[in-house]
């Protein structure tokens, strides 16, 4: 599989948009100046910093399958919410309910075993792998998912595109909120806190407790985005799931999370995506 397959073709669209924007700026300098003052969007950010060669299919296969396996459980759990609450939006109640569905963190013994896996993986790091992981950590939170949606919006009405943009934004925000609340509740230190040698550049102070890693915010956001995007454009589902696996693997590679942090975040994200689709009538 070409590592850039899922985000390579949008560059043609981006190039055309850049040419159009330049021409518009020459004809309408005031409008261009106003636009330039806005915070760059996902398309601009990724155009300015395209992805390097990402991880291979073999490298991401295990965590990709573990993430995909959360789908069945999430759908079954969400069916219970929907039966009790219907499709009326109540983000606060849903967030509280979703938090209750997350299993408690694994035992200390299991987390230690997972830490050993991350430590072993750290010994295999390469300059190219670090570059890929850094890019995925930076843009995997939300920008790459916004770029995927932007590509789809080129083919639909403005009204529909605006609604879908709001839908994805809402899901990403809610997934972050829930995962942040749970991480603060469970207080499970990230791998690089448990073993500061995994990320010496982080300068973790002796006795530090956080950052906390259960569940993973990257995983929650990615899963929520994939759930939304799969519903909007199911024929590209493989690409979305591939990118999710890339993002998750990067978090293992750079010792940001343990595997159980990622699967827990994926469950929260899947539930959040199901909820957003239900309340928006998708």
C-alpha positions in Angstrom: 0.0 0.0 0.0 1.3 3.5 -0.8 1.8 5.2 2.5 0.4 8.5 1.0 -2.5 6.9 -0.9 -5.2 8.5 1.3 -4.0 12.0 1.2 -2.0 12.2 -2.0 -4.8 13.1 -4.5 -6.0 16.2 -2.5 -2.8 18.0 -3.4 -4.1 18.6 -7.0 -7.2 20.3 -5.5 -5.0 22.2 -3.1 -2.8 23.4 -6.0 -5.8 24.7 -7.9 -7.1 26.4 -4.8 -3.7 28.1 -4.3 -3.7 29.4 -7.8 -7.2 30.7 -7.5 -6.4 32.3 -4.2 -3.4 34.0 -5.7 -5.4 35.4 -8.6 -8.1 36.5 -6.2 -5.5 38.3 -4.1 -4.2 40.3 -7.1 -7.7 41.4 -8.0 -9.0 41.9 -4.4 -6.0 42.8 -2.2 -8.1 44.0 0.7 -10.0 40.7 0.8 -6.8 38.7 0.5 -5.2 40.7 3.4 -8.2 40.0 5.6 -8.0 36.3 4.7 -4.3 36.2 5.5 -4.9 37.3 9.0 -7.1 34.3 9.8 -5.6 31.2 11.4 -4.5 28.7 8.7 -7.0 25.9 8.2 -6.2 22.2 7.9 -5.7 22.2 4.2 -3.2 25.1 4.3 -1.3 23.6 7.2 -0.9 20.2 5.6 -0.1 21.7 2.2 2.7 23.6 3.9 4.0 20.5 5.7 3.1 17.4 3.6 3.4 14.0 5.2 6.7 12.2 5.1 6.8 8.5 4.3 4.5 6.9 7.0 4.6 3.5 8.7 4.2 0.3 6.7 1.1 -1.8 6.7 2.9 -4.5 8.6 3.9 -2.1 11.4 0.4 -0.7 11.9 -1.5 -4.0 11.4 -1.9 -5.0 15.1 -3.0 -1.7 16.5 -5.2 -1.2 13.5 -7.0 -4.5 14.2 -7.3 -3.8 17.9 -8.9 -0.4 17.1 -11.3 -1.9 14.6 -12.4 -4.6 17.1 -13.9 -1.8 19.3 -16.6 -1.1 16.6 -18.9 -4.0 17.5 -18.9 -3.3 21.2 -19.4 0.4 20.6 -22.4 -0.2 18.3 -24.0 -2.5 20.9 -23.5 -0.1 23.7 -24.8 2.9 21.7 -27.9 0.9 20.9 -28.7 0.9 24.6 -28.2 4.7 24.8 -30.4 5.3 21.8 -33.1 3.0 23.1 -33.3 5.0 26.3 -32.7 8.5 25.0 -33.7 8.5 21.4 -31.9 10.9 19.1 -32.3 14.2 21.0 -29.0 16.0 21.6 -27.8 16.1 25.2 -24.1 16.3 25.1 -23.7 16.5 28.9 -25.8 13.4 29.6 -24.1 11.5 26.8 -20.6 12.4 28.0 -21.5 11.1 31.5 -23.0 7.9 30.1 -20.1 7.3 27.7 -17.6 7.7 30.6 -19.5 4.9 32.4 -19.0 2.5 29.5 -15.2 2.7 29.6 -13.7 -0.2 31.6 -11.3 0.6 34.4 -7.6 0.8 33.5 -5.8 -2.5 33.3 -4.1 -3.9 36.3 -0.6 -2.6 37.2 0.8 -6.0 36.1 -0.8 -5.7 32.7 0.2 -2.0 32.3 3.8 -3.0 33.1 3.7 -5.7 30.5 2.4 -3.2 28.0 5.2 -0.8 29.0 7.7 -3.4 28.2 6.2 -3.6 24.7 6.6 0.1 24.3 10.2 0.0 25.6 11.0 -2.7 23.1 9.5 -0.7 20.3 11.5 2.4 21.3 14.7 0.5 20.7 13.7 0.1 17.0 13.2 3.8 16.3 14.8 5.3 13.2 15.1 8.9 12.1 12.4 8.3 9.4 10.1 6.7 12.0 10.5 9.7 14.3 9.7 12.0 11.5 6.6 10.1 10.6 5.4 9.9 14.2 6.0 13.6 14.7 3.9 14.5 11.7 1.1 12.1 12.8 1.1 13.4 16.4 0.8 17.0 15.1 -1.9 16.5 12.4 -3.6 13.3 13.6 -5.6 15.1 16.3 -7.9 16.8 13.9 -6.3 18.4 10.8 -6.0 15.3 8.7 -9.6 14.4 9.4 -10.7 17.9 8.4 -8.7 17.6 5.2 -10.5 14.3 4.3 -13.8 16.0 4.9 -12.7 19.0 2.8 -12.1 16.7 -0.1 -15.6 15.4 0.0 -17.1 18.9 0.3 -15.8 19.6 -3.2 -18.5 17.3 -4.6 -21.6 18.3 -2.6 -23.7 21.4 -2.0 -22.5 24.2 0.1 -25.3 23.7 2.6 -24.6 20.0 3.0 -20.8 20.7 3.2 -21.4 23.2 6.0 -23.6 20.8 7.9 -21.0 18.0 7.6 -18.2 20.3 8.7 -20.1 21.2 11.8 -20.9 17.5 12.5 -17.2 16.5 12.4 -16.2 19.5 14.5 -18.8 18.7 17.1 -17.7 15.0 17.3 -14.0 15.9 17.6 -14.7 18.4 20.4 -16.9 16.0 22.3 -14.5 13.1 22.0 -11.7 15.3 23.3 -13.9 16.5 26.2 -14.8 13.0 27.3 -11.3 11.6 27.0 -9.8 14.5 28.9 -12.3 14.0 31.7 -11.6 10.3 31.9 -7.8 10.8 31.8 -8.0 13.2 34.8 -10.2 10.7 36.6 -8.1 7.6 36.1 -4.7 9.3 36.4 -2.7 6.7 34.6 0.8 8.1 33.7 1.9 8.1 30.1 4.7 5.6 29.2 7.3 8.3 29.0 6.4 9.3 32.6 6.8 5.8 33.8 10.1 5.6 32.0 11.6 9.0 31.3 14.3 7.5 29.2 11.7 6.8 26.5 11.4 10.6 25.8 14.3 12.4 27.5 13.4 15.6 25.6 10.2 15.8 27.6 12.3 16.6 30.8 10.0 14.8 33.1 10.7 15.8 36.7 11.3 12.9 39.3 8.1 11.9 40.9 5.9 13.5 38.2 2.4 11.9 37.9 1.2 13.3 34.5 0.5 13.7 31.7 -2.1 11.0 32.0 -2.8 8.6 29.1 -5.9 6.5 29.7 -7.8 6.9 27.5 -5.9 8.4 24.5 -7.2 11.7 23.2 -5.7 11.0 19.8 -7.5 7.7 19.6 -10.8 9.1 20.7 -10.7 11.9 18.2 -9.5 9.6 15.4 -12.3 7.0 16.1 -14.9 9.7 16.2 -13.7 11.2 12.9 -13.5 7.8 11.2 -17.1 6.9 12.3 -18.4 10.2 10.9 -16.4 10.0 7.6 -17.3 6.3 7.1 -20.9 7.2 7.2 -20.5 10.2 4.8 -18.2 8.4 2.3 -18.3 4.6 3.0 -16.3 3.8 -0.2 -13.3 5.4 1.4 -13.6 3.6 4.7 -10.3 1.6 4.2 -8.4 4.8 3.8 -9.8 6.3 6.9 -9.1 3.2 9.0 -5.6 3.1 7.6 -4.9 6.7 8.7 -6.4 6.0 12.1 -4.0 3.0 12.5 -1.1 5.3 11.5 -2.0 7.8 14.1 -2.4 5.2 16.8 0.9 3.5 16.0 2.7 6.8 16.2 1.6 7.1 19.8 3.0 3.7 20.6 6.2 4.5 18.7 7.0 7.6 20.6 5.8 6.2 24.0 2.8 8.6 24.3 0.5 5.7 25.1 0.1 2.0 25.9 -2.0 -0.2 23.7 -4.9 -0.3 26.3 -4.9 3.6 26.3 -5.5 3.5 22.5 -8.2 0.8 22.5 -10.0 2.6 25.3 -9.8 5.9 23.4 -11.1 4.2 20.3 -14.2 2.9 22.2 -15.0 6.4 23.4 -14.5 7.8 19.9 -16.7 5.2 18.3 -19.5 5.9 20.8 -19.1 9.6 20.2 -19.3 9.2 16.4 -22.4 7.0 16.7 -24.0 9.7 18.9 -23.2 12.5 16.6 -24.6 10.6 13.6 -27.8 9.8 15.5 -28.5 13.3 16.7 -27.8 14.8 13.3 -30.0 12.2 11.5 -27.2 10.6 9.5 
